[in-house]
Amino acid sequence: MGYRWYNARGVAPLFPFGHGLSYGGPYAYAGLEASSAAITFTVTNMGATAGSEVAQLYLTFPEAAGEPPKQLKGFAKLSLAPGESRLVTFELSGRSRSVWDAGSHVWAEVPGTFTAAVGASVGDLRLFADFEN
């Protein structure tokens, strides 16, 4: 059991995975660009004081892969002054887009359309973009 079990069944826990890791803010997310090689977006501190945001990347595999939705694939802790923006880039390896093939005992890349989602927790995703693998 874990956050992926809840996501796969559409259950909303009181405190979603990744919740409560930030302070200060609020924070705005913008400009999500997604490819099979990298995910980029900008985070801006919209608050009046300095703070830290933990930006998180979740990938949803193509349905044919049989994987639970919204798998954590990266996170970055950003310390931002009031009004400061920062470009965040998560590089994706082949392993990030792979599932374990029990028959051949190797990680196998999954072809198809993935969905990248970024935000402050799995329950607070702000931006979504699809990309092909």
SEMAR-706916 format. One record per residue (C-alpha): residue in one letter; x, y, z. Coordinates in steps of 0.1 Angstrom, whole numbers, padded with zeros to 4 digits, always signed. Each point is the difference from the previous one (the first is absolute). Last residue first. Layout:
BEGIN
AXYZ ...
//
This chain:
BEGIN
N+0081+0079-0259 E-0026+0026-0007 F-0008+0030+0022 D-0030+0013+0019 A-0001+0031+0022 F-0016+0008+0034 L+0005+0029+0023 R-0012+0007+0036 L+0001-0033+0019 D-0012+0004+0036 G-0009-0035+0011 V+0032-0016-0012 S+0018+0028+0018 A+0013+0036-0007 G-0005-0002-0038 V+0010-0016-0033 A-0017-0025-0023 A+0014-0018-0029 T-0023-0022-0021 F+0015-0028-0021 T-0012-0009-0035 G+0014-0032-0015 P+0029-0024+0002 V+0011-0015+0033 E+0037-0005+0006 A+0009-0034+0013 W+0020-0006+0033 V+0014-0035-0001 H-0007-0034+0015 S-0011-0015-0034 G-0034-0014+0013 A-0004+0024+0029 D+0002+0031-0023 W+0004+0029+0025 V-0015+0032-0013 S+0018+0029-0018 R-0005+0037-0007 S+0022+0012+0029 R+0025-0028-0009 G+0005+0016-0034 S+0012+0031+0018 L-0020+0031+0006 E+0017+0033+0008 F-0021+0021+0024 T+0005+0038-0007 V-0012+0028+0023 L+0002+0036-0011 R-0001+0023+0030 S-0021+0031+0008 E+0005+0025+0028 G-0029+0023+0010 P+0008-0004+0037 A+0033-0019+0004 L+0001-0037-0010 S+0015-0031+0015 L-0008-0028-0024 K+0000-0037+0011 A-0002-0022-0031 F-0019-0032-0006 G+0000-0028-0026 K-0017-0031-0014 L-0030-0004+0024 Q-0025-0023-0017 K-0033+0016-0008 P-0022-0029-0012 P+0005-0037+0009 E+0016-0020-0028 G-0018-0024-0024 A+0023+0010-0029 A-0029+0000-0024 E-0013+0031+0018 P+0030+0021-0011 F+0020+0010+0030 T-0009+0028+0024 L+0031+0020+0011 Y+0003+0022+0031 L+0024+0028+0005 Q+0003+0019+0033 A+0009+0036+0009 V+0010+0003+0037 E-0005+0037+0008 S+0021+0021+0023 G-0007+0034+0014 A+0009+0037+0000 T-0027+0024+0009 A-0027+0020-0018 G-0014-0029-0019 M-0003-0008-0037 N+0032-0021+0000 T+0003-0011-0037 V+0005-0035-0014 T+0009-0005-0036 F-0003-0032-0021 T+0021-0026-0017 I-0004-0038-0006 A+0028-0018-0018 A+0009-0027-0025 S-0033-0016-0009 S-0014+0035-0005 A-0019+0024+0022 E-0003+0038+0002 L-0018+0016+0030 G+0000+0038-0002 A-0015+0009+0034 Y-0001-0009+0037 A-0009+0026+0026 Y+0010-0002+0036 P-0018+0014+0031 G+0025+0003+0016 G+0016-0007+0033 Y+0006-0036+0010 S+0002-0032-0020 L+0001-0037+0008 G-0036-0002+0013 H-0015-0025-0025 G+0024-0023-0019 F-0025-0030+0000 P-0035+0013+0007 F-0010+0009+0036 L-0038-0007+0005 P+0001-0028-0026 A-0019+0003-0033 V-0009-0035-0013 G-0002-0003-0038 R+0009-0037+0001 A+0033+0003-0019 N+0008+0032+0019 Y-0004-0017+0034 W+0021-0029-0010 R+0027+0024-0014 Y+0001+0019+0033 G+0008-0031+0019 M-0011-0036+0005 
//
